[in-house]
Amino acid sequence: MTVENTAEIAEGTEVTDTTEVPAPVDDAQIERALEAILMVADEPMSVVTLATAVGAPVKRVRAAIAALVADFDGEAGGVRRGFELREVGGGWRIYVREEYDAVVSGYVLQQNPTKLSQAALETLAVIAYKQPISRGAIASIRAVNVDSVVRTLLGRGLITELFTDSETGAINYGTTDLLLSQLGINSVDELPKISPLLADGADGFEGDVR
């Protein structure tokens, strides 16, 4: 506060704060902003994280999420969407509805017939041998960011989300029956042992290695 401002207050003069305060965002705008963010989210997002992202109070964000859930579910006479907003591990994320999983998987496989990249194959191998495993653990083993690769493998139906860690909120991944059929095996136990191929039998993998 400047000397001049102090003098004005002492004399009873009203001092106007020139700091601009953003006008409150209406609920519809909060809902649309949340919808946009959740459409590109790779992991479940907590209410606090979402509130920070859209610049709105947690209470209003909770109400907006409830409104989106109802909207996607077709309540109040609306159209029930092919996707849903689901709370998983303390966070929120948009998922394909279970009854459309087969349709989406079939479409993705038809649209992406190309071979997997080397990075995707390496990531798939880590998941196959270390499942269940989180994205962070995969990235630690490969020493690179694996977000896009994991999305690719999920889209191909080769891996799936097994569960969410109750303490960390991290999603753990595992392989699917589709991968087994592609490899021509009945179980991951039939995967070839890789220990003999490693210098010390465990380089790059913690614990037992098949």
Secondary structure as UniProt FT lines:
FT   HELIX           3..10
FT   TURN            11..12
FT   HELIX           27..40
FT   HELIX           47..54
FT   HELIX           58..72
FT   TURN            73..74
FT   HELIX           75..77
FT   STRAND          83..88
FT   TURN            89..90
FT   STRAND          91..96
FT   HELIX           98..100
FT   HELIX           101..111
FT   HELIX           118..130
FT   STRAND          133..134
FT   HELIX           135..142
FT   HELIX           147..156
FT   STRAND          159..164
FT   TURN            166..168
FT   STRAND          171..175
FT   HELIX           177..183
FT   HELIX           188..190
FT   HELIX           195..197
FT   TURN            203..204
//
